[in-house]
Amino acid sequence: MPLSSRSVSRRTTLAAAPLLLLASCRWGPADDSGSEREAKPTGSASAKPSDDDQVTAARDAIRRVEVFVSTTSNTHGRLSTPLAALTALHGAHLELLEDHSDPDEPTPRTQVPARTGAALVAVRREEQSLQRTLTQLAGEVSSGTLARTLAAMAAGVAQQIAVLPTNPKGDGA
């Protein structure tokens, strides 16, 4: 006999009610009487800690990896197509984090391996490091929106890592 969604939701509600009571959760409209009203925090929205340091750290990490990927792409022509999506991803992430860096600011020097296969391995390593950094920063921020954004960026990097070729054609890496 198939279960209707009405009976399933009724069972779910009945099963969840004791758990809510055990957890001291309230379900339904709040009672405006009593000491509960007095116990509410009176802090302002400006009391939240600033996430500026984490945003700066995310921008710096993304910019550093973007420069490495771009340099690798320019150095190894065969990698320009596979790395194009990464370059676009990093640019979008920097734009999302409102990166208004000075265009005259010197870019960090990066050393790209001479062999294409080794360069691809280095790109993968740098991207994995960026993914870990973004994940860590997502856990440190106080803003839920920023945490979700950084976590989504880390997931985007992970997706791009997954589609990177393991070894460029014709290179013995």
Backbone hydrogen bonds in HBPLUS format (Angstrom, degrees):
<---DONOR---> <-ACCEPTOR-->    atom                        ^
c    i                          cat <-CA-CA->   ^        H-A-AA   ^      H-
h    n   atom  resd res      DA  || num        DHA   H-A  angle D-A-AA Bond
n    s   type  num  typ     dist DA aas  dist angle  dist       angle   num
A0008-VAL N   A0004-SER O   3.10 MM   4  6.38 155.6  2.16 149.6 157.0     1
A0009-SER N   A0005-SER O   2.94 MM   4  6.05 163.5  1.97 143.9 148.1     2
A0010-ARG N   A0006-ARG O   3.00 MM   4  6.12 149.1  2.10 140.3 149.2     3
A0011-ARG N   A0007-SER O   2.94 MM   4  6.09 157.2  2.00 141.8 147.7     4
A0012-THR N   A0008-VAL O   2.86 MM   4  6.09 158.2  1.91 150.0 156.7     5
A0013-THR N   A0009-SER O   2.93 MM   4  6.05 156.7  1.99 142.2 148.1     6
A0014-LEU N   A0010-ARG O   2.95 MM   4  6.17 162.5  1.98 149.5 154.3     7
A0015-ALA N   A0011-ARG O   2.86 MM   4  6.01 151.9  1.94 147.2 155.3     8
A0016-ALA N   A0012-THR O   2.91 MM   4  6.03 145.3  2.04 144.4 153.6     9
A0017-ALA N   A0013-THR O   3.09 MM   4  6.16 143.4  2.22 148.7 156.2    10
A0020-LEU N   A0016-ALA O   2.97 MM   4  6.24 153.3  2.05 158.3 166.3    11
A0021-LEU N   A0017-ALA O   3.08 MM   4  6.38 155.2  2.14 151.3 157.9    12
A0022-LEU N   A0018-PRO O   2.91 MM   4  6.14 158.0  1.96 146.9 153.0    13
A0023-ALA N   A0019-LEU O   2.99 MM   4  6.14 145.6  2.11 141.2 150.3    14
A0025-CYS N   A0020-LEU O   2.87 MM   5  5.10 163.0  1.90 163.3 159.3    15
A0024-SER N   A0021-LEU O   3.07 MM   3  5.00 159.4  2.11 103.5 108.8    16
A0038-GLU N   A0035-SER O   3.06 MM   3  5.19 120.5  2.42  98.8 113.5    17
A0039-ALA N   A0035-SER O   3.11 MM   4  6.36 134.2  2.33 146.7 159.4    18
A0039-ALA N   A0036-GLU O   3.23 MM   3  5.16 134.3  2.46  93.0 105.2    19
A0047-ALA N   A0044-SER O   3.12 MM   3  5.59 165.0  2.14 112.8 117.1    20
A0048-LYS N   A0045-ALA O   3.45 MM   3  6.14 172.3  2.46 115.7 117.3    21
A0055-VAL N   A0051-ASP O   3.01 MM   4  6.29 157.1  2.07 156.0 163.2    22
A0056-THR N   A0052-ASP O   2.91 MM   4  6.09 162.1  1.94 151.3 156.1    23
A0057-ALA N   A0053-ASP O   2.92 MM   4  6.12 155.8  1.98 143.2 150.3    24
A0058-ALA N   A0054-GLN O   2.88 MM   4  6.07 153.5  1.95 144.4 151.5    25
A0059-ARG N   A0055-VAL O   2.89 MM   4  6.14 165.0  1.91 152.4 156.4    26
A0060-ASP N   A0056-THR O   2.90 MM   4  6.09 166.2  1.92 152.4 156.2    27
A0061-ALA N   A0057-ALA O   2.99 MM   4  6.12 160.7  2.03 145.5 150.8    28
A0062-ILE N   A0058-ALA O   2.92 MM   4  6.08 165.3  1.94 154.3 158.6    29
A0063-ARG N   A0059-ARG O   2.82 MM   4  5.94 165.0  1.84 154.2 158.9    30
A0064-ARG N   A0060-ASP O   2.94 MM   4  6.05 160.2  1.98 146.7 152.0    31
A0065-VAL N   A0061-ALA O   3.11 MM   4  6.30 164.4  2.13 148.7 152.3    32
A0066-GLU N   A0062-ILE O   2.80 MM   4  5.92 155.3  1.86 150.3 158.4    33
A0067-VAL N   A0063-ARG O   2.98 MM   4  6.17 158.3  2.02 150.0 154.4    34
A0068-PHE N   A0064-ARG O   3.13 MM   4  6.41 156.2  2.19 141.8 148.4    35
A0069-VAL N   A0065-VAL O   2.85 MM   4  6.08 166.4  1.87 157.3 160.2    36
A0070-SER N   A0066-GLU O   2.89 MM   4  6.00 162.5  1.92 149.4 154.8    37
A0071-THR N   A0067-VAL O   2.89 MM   4  5.99 162.5  1.92 149.0 154.0    38
A0072-THR N   A0068-PHE O   2.89 MM   4  6.04 158.2  1.94 147.5 154.1    39
A0073-SER N   A0069-VAL O   2.85 MM   4  6.02 157.0  1.90 147.2 153.8    40
A0074-ASN N   A0070-SER O   2.95 MM   4  6.19 153.0  2.02 146.9 153.9    41
A0075-THR N   A0071-THR O   2.88 MM   4  6.03 148.4  1.98 146.0 155.0    42
A0076-HIS N   A0072-THR O   2.88 MM   4  5.91 161.6  1.91 153.3 157.5    43
A0079-LEU N   A0076-HIS O   2.91 MM   3  5.59 151.9  1.99 119.8 128.3    44
A0080-SER N   A0077-GLY O   3.15 MM   3  5.32 159.4  2.19 106.7 113.1    45
A0083-LEU N   A0079-LEU O   2.93 MM   4  5.90 149.5  2.02 154.2 162.5    46
A0084-ALA N   A0081-THR O   3.26 MM   3  5.23 154.5  2.33 102.3 109.8    47
A0087-THR N   A0083-LEU O   3.03 MM   4  6.32 160.8  2.06 155.6 160.6    48
A0088-ALA N   A0084-ALA O   3.00 MM   4  6.25 162.2  2.03 151.0 155.6    49
A0089-LEU N   A0085-ALA O   2.90 MM   4  6.04 153.1  1.97 142.2 150.2    50
A0090-HIS N   A0086-LEU O   2.92 MM   4  6.17 165.3  1.94 156.3 158.6    51
A0091-GLY N   A0087-THR O   3.05 MM   4  6.25 158.8  2.09 146.7 152.8    52
A0092-ALA N   A0088-ALA O   2.96 MM   4  6.18 156.1  2.02 148.1 154.3    53
A0093-HIS N   A0089-LEU O   2.90 MM   4  6.18 154.9  1.97 149.7 157.1    54
A0094-LEU N   A0090-HIS O   2.91 MM   4  6.13 159.6  1.95 150.8 155.9    55
A0095-GLU N   A0091-GLY O   2.97 MM   4  6.16 154.4  2.04 143.7 151.1    56
A0096-LEU N   A0092-ALA O   2.88 MM   4  6.07 152.3  1.96 145.0 152.7    57
A0097-LEU N   A0093-HIS O   2.99 MM   4  6.24 146.6  2.10 143.9 152.5    58
A0099-ASP N   A0094-LEU O   2.89 MM   5  5.24 148.3  1.99 146.1 152.7    59
A0098-GLU N   A0095-GLU O   2.99 MM   3  4.84 153.7  2.06 102.5 107.1    60
A0105-GLU N   A0102-ASP O   2.90 MM   3  5.19 160.5  1.93 113.0 119.4    61
A0119-ALA N   A0115-ARG O   2.92 MM   4  6.16 149.0  2.02 149.1 159.0    62
A0120-LEU N   A0116-THR O   2.93 MM   4  6.21 152.9  2.01 149.9 156.7    63
A0121-VAL N   A0117-GLY O   3.05 MM   4  6.34 153.3  2.13 144.7 151.7    64
A0122-ALA N   A0118-ALA O   2.95 MM   4  6.18 151.9  2.02 142.5 150.4    65
A0123-VAL N   A0119-ALA O   2.89 MM   4  6.20 150.9  1.97 147.3 155.2    66
A0124-ARG N   A0120-LEU O   3.00 MM   4  6.25 164.9  2.02 148.6 152.3    67
A0125-ARG N   A0121-VAL O   2.98 MM   4  6.23 156.5  2.03 146.5 153.0    68
A0126-GLU N   A0122-ALA O   2.91 MM   4  6.15 160.4  1.95 150.2 155.1    69
A0127-GLU N   A0123-VAL O   2.87 MM   4  6.08 161.4  1.91 156.8 162.0    70
A0128-GLN N   A0124-ARG O   2.94 MM   4  6.15 155.3  2.00 147.7 154.3    71
A0129-SER N   A0125-ARG O   3.02 MM   4  6.25 151.6  2.10 144.2 152.0    72
A0130-LEU N   A0126-GLU O   2.94 MM   4  6.24 154.0  2.01 145.4 152.7    73
A0131-GLN N   A0127-GLU O   2.87 MM   4  6.13 156.1  1.92 148.2 154.9    74
A0132-ARG N   A0128-GLN O   3.03 MM   4  6.29 159.6  2.07 146.8 151.2    75
A0133-THR N   A0129-SER O   2.96 MM   4  6.20 157.6  2.01 148.4 154.9    76
A0134-LEU N   A0130-LEU O   2.90 MM   4  6.12 168.2  1.91 159.0 160.8    77
A0135-THR N   A0131-GLN O   3.00 MM   4  6.16 156.1  2.06 146.8 153.7    78
A0136-GLN N   A0132-ARG O   2.90 MM   4  6.09 159.6  1.94 148.9 154.5    79
A0137-LEU N   A0133-THR O   2.90 MM   4  6.12 165.0  1.92 154.3 158.4    80
A0138-ALA N   A0134-LEU O   2.93 MM   4  6.06 146.8  2.04 140.7 149.7    81
A0139-GLY N   A0135-THR O   3.28 MM   4  6.59 140.4  2.45 140.0 149.1    82
A0139-GLY N   A0136-GLN O   3.09 MM   3  5.29 129.7  2.35  99.8 112.7    83
A0140-GLU N   A0137-LEU O   3.05 MM   3  5.00 142.7  2.19  97.5 108.7    84
A0141-VAL N   A0137-LEU O   3.25 MM   4  6.40 139.9  2.42 154.5 160.9    85
A0147-ALA N   A0143-SER O   2.91 MM   4  6.11 156.7  1.97 146.7 153.9    86
A0148-ARG N   A0144-GLY O   2.94 MM   4  6.15 158.5  1.99 146.4 151.4    87
A0149-THR N   A0145-THR O   2.94 MM   4  6.16 152.0  2.02 143.8 152.2    88
A0150-LEU N   A0146-LEU O   2.88 MM   4  6.10 167.7  1.89 157.5 159.2    89
A0151-ALA N   A0147-ALA O   2.94 MM   4  6.07 156.8  2.00 145.2 152.3    90
A0152-ALA N   A0148-ARG O   2.84 MM   4  5.97 150.7  1.93 142.6 150.8    91
A0153-MET N   A0149-THR O   2.89 MM   4  6.17 148.8  1.99 145.3 154.4    92
A0154-ALA N   A0150-LEU O   2.94 MM   4  6.23 156.5  2.00 146.1 152.1    93
A0155-ALA N   A0151-ALA O   2.94 MM   4  6.20 151.5  2.02 143.1 151.2    94
A0156-GLY N   A0152-ALA O   2.84 MM   4  6.10 150.0  1.93 144.7 153.1    95
A0157-VAL N   A0153-MET O   2.94 MM   4  6.25 155.0  2.00 150.6 157.0    96
A0158-ALA N   A0154-ALA O   2.96 MM   4  6.22 157.0  2.02 144.7 151.3    97
A0159-GLN N   A0155-ALA O   2.92 MM   4  6.21 152.3  1.99 147.1 154.2    98
A0160-GLN N   A0156-GLY O   3.07 MM   4  6.35 156.0  2.13 145.6 151.6    99
A0161-ILE N   A0157-VAL O   2.89 MM   4  6.17 151.5  1.97 151.4 159.9   100
A0162-ALA N   A0158-ALA O   3.01 MM   4  6.23 152.7  2.09 144.6 151.7   101
A0163-VAL N   A0160-GLN O   3.27 MM   3  5.32 133.9  2.49  95.0 106.4   102
A0164-LEU N   A0161-ILE O   3.21 MM   3  5.28 156.9  2.27 102.9 109.9   103
A0171-ASP N   A0168-PRO O   3.34 MM   3  5.91 150.8  2.43 138.7 134.9   104
